[in-house]
Amino acid sequence: MTDPAAGGPAPVRILVCDDHVVVRAGLLALLDSAPGIEVVGEAGTGEEALALAARLAPDVVLMDLQLGAGIDGVETTRRLTAGTGSVPHVLVLTTYDTDADITRAIEAGATGYLLKAERPEELFAAIHAAAQGRTALSGPVAGRVMANLRKPRPALTDRERDILAQLATGLGNREIARALFISEATVKTHLRRIYDKLGVDTRAGAVAVAKEQRLLP
């Protein structure tokens, strides 16, 4: 990216998406002081971020994961990065660092994953890295990713794999029970065991980790 008027590199164009007005204001003030960074827009919802990104064509979207009503940051990231033409890089900036959150964001297409506790200099560096398509991870996040890569895959039983596969298709407990000819109570028991083995506490988290660990057919 080059600024033809100045003959130097053009600033990284940023769209900030966070549902908290005070947080957005703080980020805008912080980024305004950052060299080589220009905020071109701000959004409070995922839907607003999609509309603004289509109109403003930012280089990087700074994305929170929890956006209140409407689509969340993960789904917004997925839609932003699945487009054609000028697709922005998405840098997640959040307070959440669970394995499931990290996995879902990266699988949705996020270029980087930063925690809000990072120092401003780290945020600025991550934005410039993301603009170039380079991965940017907070230290704790990178540590979790590496630990997950090193640990052995969870040992699921055949029945647990069957239920996990059904879960990935979006079926509820009752539908899974019918499909596998077992009781709904049995499905719930297996789900608790699956959650424990995968280290998650939600259905979406179980599916995300299962995909990451290649536990699904």
C-alpha positions in Angstrom: 0.0 0.0 0.0 1.5 3.3 -1.2 0.3 6.8 -0.8 0.7 8.3 -4.3 0.5 11.8 -3.0 3.3 11.4 -0.4 5.3 8.7 -2.1 5.3 6.7 1.0 3.3 3.8 2.4 -0.4 4.5 2.7 -2.0 4.2 6.2 -3.7 1.0 7.1 -7.5 1.7 6.8 -9.3 0.3 9.9 -13.0 -0.4 10.6 -13.7 -0.9 14.4 -16.5 -3.2 15.4 -17.5 -3.3 19.1 -20.9 -3.1 20.7 -19.8 -1.0 23.6 -19.8 2.7 22.8 -17.2 3.6 25.5 -14.8 0.9 24.3 -15.2 2.1 20.7 -14.5 5.6 21.8 -11.4 4.5 23.6 -10.1 2.5 20.6 -10.8 5.4 18.2 -8.8 7.8 20.5 -6.0 5.3 20.8 -5.8 4.5 17.1 -5.9 8.2 16.2 -2.5 8.5 17.8 -1.0 5.5 16.0 1.4 6.0 13.1 0.3 4.6 9.8 -3.2 3.8 10.9 -6.4 5.5 9.8 -9.9 4.7 11.2 -12.4 4.9 8.4 -15.5 3.7 10.3 -17.0 2.3 13.4 -19.8 -0.3 13.9 -21.8 -1.4 16.9 -23.2 -4.6 15.4 -22.2 -7.3 13.0 -24.7 -6.3 10.4 -23.5 -2.7 10.5 -19.9 -3.9 10.1 -20.8 -5.9 7.0 -22.6 -2.9 5.5 -19.7 -0.5 6.3 -17.0 -2.9 5.1 -18.8 -3.2 1.7 -18.9 0.5 1.3 -15.6 1.6 2.8 -13.4 -1.3 1.8 -11.1 -1.2 4.9 -7.8 -3.1 5.0 -8.4 -4.5 8.5 -11.6 -4.9 10.6 -10.9 -4.8 14.3 -13.6 -7.3 15.6 -15.0 -8.0 19.0 -16.5 -11.4 19.5 -19.6 -10.6 21.6 -21.8 -8.1 19.8 -25.0 -8.3 21.7 -28.1 -8.6 19.5 -27.8 -9.9 16.0 -24.9 -11.9 14.5 -21.8 -12.3 16.7 -18.2 -11.5 15.8 -17.4 -15.0 14.6 -20.3 -15.0 12.1 -19.5 -11.5 11.0 -15.9 -12.6 10.5 -17.0 -15.5 8.4 -19.1 -13.4 6.1 -16.5 -10.7 5.8 -13.8 -13.1 4.7 -16.0 -15.2 2.5 -16.6 -12.4 0.1 -15.0 -11.8 -3.3 -12.9 -8.9 -4.5 -11.4 -6.7 -1.9 -11.8 -8.8 1.3 -10.6 -7.2 4.5 -8.4 -9.0 7.0 -10.1 -9.5 10.4 -8.2 -9.0 13.6 -10.2 -10.2 16.6 -9.8 -8.0 19.7 -11.6 -9.5 22.7 -11.5 -10.4 26.4 -12.3 -14.0 25.7 -9.4 -16.5 25.3 -11.1 -19.9 25.6 -10.0 -22.7 23.3 -13.5 -22.8 21.7 -13.5 -19.0 21.0 -10.1 -19.0 19.5 -10.8 -22.0 17.3 -14.1 -20.6 16.1 -12.6 -17.2 15.2 -9.6 -18.7 13.3 -11.8 -21.2 11.5 -14.1 -18.3 10.5 -11.1 -16.7 8.8 -9.6 -14.3 11.3 -6.1 -13.3 10.5 -5.2 -12.6 14.1 -6.5 -12.9 17.7 -5.6 -10.3 20.3 -6.7 -9.8 23.9 -7.9 -6.3 25.1 -5.3 -6.4 27.8 -2.5 -6.0 25.2 -0.3 -2.9 25.3 -1.1 -0.3 22.6 2.2 -1.0 20.8 1.3 -4.6 20.5 -2.1 -3.7 19.0 -0.5 -1.3 16.5 2.0 -4.0 15.4 -0.8 -6.6 15.1 -2.8 -4.2 12.9 0.1 -3.7 10.5 0.8 -7.4 10.5 -2.8 -8.2 9.8 -2.9 -5.7 6.9 -0.1 -7.7 5.3 -2.0 -11.0 5.9 0.4 -12.1 8.6 -0.9 -13.9 11.7 -0.9 -11.9 14.9 -1.7 -13.6 18.2 -1.5 -12.5 21.8 1.1 -14.3 23.8 -1.4 -16.2 25.9 -3.4 -17.1 22.8 -0.4 -18.4 20.9 0.5 -20.5 24.0 -3.0 -22.1 24.0 -2.8 -22.8 20.3 0.6 -24.5 20.6 -0.5 -26.4 23.7 -3.6 -27.7 21.8 -1.4 -28.7 18.8 0.9 -30.7 21.1 -1.7 -32.5 23.2 -3.1 -35.9 22.0 -6.5 -36.0 20.4 -9.3 -36.8 22.8 -10.3 -40.5 22.8 -14.0 -40.5 21.9 -16.0 -43.7 21.7 -17.7 -44.7 18.5 -21.1 -43.6 20.0 -19.7 -40.3 21.0 -18.3 -39.8 17.5 -21.8 -40.6 16.1 -23.4 -38.0 18.3 -20.8 -35.4 17.6 -21.3 -36.0 13.8 -25.1 -35.4 14.3 -24.4 -32.4 16.4 -22.3 -30.9 13.6 -25.3 -31.0 11.3 -27.3 -28.8 13.7 -29.6 -31.4 15.1 -31.1 -31.0 18.6 -31.0 -33.7 21.3 -34.4 -35.1 20.3 -33.5 -35.3 16.6 -30.2 -37.0 17.5 -32.0 -39.5 19.6 -34.3 -40.4 16.8 -31.6 -40.6 14.2 -29.5 -43.0 16.4 -32.4 -44.9 17.9 -31.4 -44.0 21.5 -33.2 -42.1 24.2 -32.8 -38.4 24.7 -31.4 -39.0 28.2 -28.7 -41.1 26.6 -27.8 -38.3 24.2 -27.5 -35.9 27.1 -25.2 -38.3 29.0 -23.0 -38.7 26.0 -22.9 -35.0 25.4 -21.7 -34.3 28.9 -18.9 -36.8 28.4 -18.0 -35.2 25.0 -17.9 -31.7 26.6 -15.6 -33.0 29.3 -13.2 -34.7 26.9 -13.1 -31.7 24.5 -12.8 -29.1 27.3 -15.8 -27.1 26.2 -19.3 -26.2 27.6 -21.3 -25.5 24.5 -22.5 -27.3 21.4 -20.8 -24.8 19.1 -17.6 -25.2 21.1 -17.7 -29.0 20.8 -18.2 -28.8 17.0 -15.4 -26.2 16.7 -12.9 -28.3 18.7 -13.9 -31.4 16.9 -13.2 -29.8 13.5 -9.9 -28.5 14.8 -8.9 -31.9 16.1 -10.3 -33.6 12.9 -12.6 -35.7 15.0 -15.4 -35.5 12.5 -15.7 -37.7 9.3 
